[in-house]
Amino acid sequence: MSRKMSSSGRRRASRRRSAPRATRPQVLTLAALLVVASLVAGFLALSGTDGSGTPAAAARKKPTTAPKASPTPEWDGRTKVLGDGSTSYTGPQKGQLKAVPLKPGEKPPQFVVFSWDGALEGSDHLFSHYRELAEQYNAHMTFFLTGIYLLPKSKKALYHGPMHSPGDAAIDYATDDHIRTTVEQLGKAYEDGNEIGTHFNGHFCGAKGGGDWSVKE
Ligand SMILES: [Zn+2]
C-alpha cells in the first residue's frame, strides 16, 4: 500500500498468504503498477531535463493561449520536514521531468506510468534491474520505499505500528546486506531523476490494517 497509489500494495501480503504465488516468474515478484494512460484531457507533455535543459526552445513553442507556469521558488538550502515528518523536501532534484505546454492542436503523447512496490534491492536484484532499464530508455519511475527496509532486524522494535506489537510487520525485514544495496540503489535512482515515494511501513492490510486506526495512530 502506498500513499500515492493504494492499489499497488498487495504483493508482499499476498505472497505470505499463498505460497504458490512465490513460484511465479521472478519478473512478477516486484509488483508493478503499470498504467497505460492516454491522457486525452492532459494538457502538458513531459520531457526530461538534465539540469542543462533548454527552456528557450520550449518558450519559442509557447502558444499564446498557454497558462503561465508559476516560477519554482528558490531553495534556501535547508531540509524541510513535510507533514508528519515521514518525508522531507531536500531541494530540487536533477533530471526530473518538466511539464512543457503542447502547441495548439498538438496531439498529447501517451503516458505510461511505472511505480514499484517496496523498493528493496534484494537477492533478485529487481530494483537495480528496472532502474537500469529506466536509465537505458530515458524513462522515469516511482519507487515506493517501505521505511522498514532501512531498519536493521536487530533494531526492529524501533518500529511500532498502530495496534501491533513493536517490531511487528506484515512484510519481512531486510538483511543488513540488502539494506546496504537498497540504500545504494535509492541514491542512484534519485540521481537518475526517479521519484522515491513513501510506502506504508508495516504493510498492514485487512484486519488492523489502518481502517480502524485513529488519526493520531
Ligand atoms: Zn506494498
Residues whose N, C-alpha, C, O or C-beta is under 5 A from the ligand:
A	BS01	ZN	M1 S8 G9 R10 D117 G118
